[in-house]
Amino acid sequence: MATGTPALPTGSSRARSDALPSGPTAGAWRDPSRKVTTVRRCEWARGRLEVLYHDREWGVPLHNDRKLFELLILEGAQAGLSWSTILRRRPAYRRAFDRFDPRKIARYSAKKVRHLLADSGIIRNRAKIEATIANAQAFQALRRAHGSFDAYLWRFVGGRPLQNRRRPGRQVPAETELSRALSRDLKMRGFRFVGPTICYAFMQAAGLVNDHTANCFRWRQVQRLGVGGLAGGPRARRPAASRAG
């Protein structure tokens, strides 16, 4: 996703290309097994996979290193594509990349790269594949320096999620000062495909910021998850360069 991408409305900075038709029930989903069930959601969650992802994963504070690595790689893989495309291919990505084990990926050979380029289940982009390997190597180095990627990452928000209150129909920024600070630091450590827009989408997805719109049923639920921080989550002071985000 290019860092110059214009801000998108309502609930996420990610691109959308296969949304269902808009209308009075936009952002809502009806369970066909029930007579009347209308739930308000962020408007980007339209397709079946997006709805499931929105309801179960998006914005939930994440502290597992391997899951954080997977999410960072998938956000980078999305660059120039829709998130629904990545969700459809996520099982194939997990198979192709050893379930996102950074220790294994960091040792991938040129032969493995050729094998991945022939895998129709993933995005066959050499730059993105090679970036995944480089990112696994940088990820391992960062963990050695900080103890865990989780400890490093959550320091940017002081150990607990930032709680936004986005209004429906209002633009959500594609990037923030905080995502720019994270992007700069990751690039300095050798990470690739981690521009400010990708970093902000990553922060939204991993729960560092709660960007569910205020009328979404998940906004309050996710807000409760972030109250007081999570058990095991770091509570270091937020870096001065990141406060403006």
Number of C-alpha atoms within 10 A of each C-alpha: 23 13 15 11 15 15 17 18 20 23 27 27 24 26 21 17 11 13 15 14 9 10 8 6 14 17 24 18 17 12 10 8 7 7 8 9 11 12 15 16 27 28 23 25 24 23 15 12 15 19 20 13 16 20 16 11 15 24 28 23 25 20 21 12 18 15 15 19 20 20 19 22 25 21 23 23 26 21 21 11 15 16 22 22 17 19 16 14 16 16 13 17 22 14 12 16 20 12 16 21 16 23 14 14 19 17 13 16 11 10 9 14 16 13 11 20 16 12 14 10 16 23 20 16 12 13 11 19 20 15 20 28 24 19 26 25 20 21 23 16 16 17 15 11 11 12 12 17 21 21 19 16 20 24 18 25 22 20 24 24 27 19 17 14 14 22 17 19 13 13 16 21 17 25 22 17 15 22 24 22 20 22 22 16 13 21 15 11 15 17 21 21 25 28 23 24 29 29 28 28 25 26 28 24 26 22 26 25 25 29 30 30 25 20 16 21 15 24 21 14 13 22 21 11 16 21 12 11 16 16 7 10 18 19 17 15 12 15 13 10 13 18 13 9 15
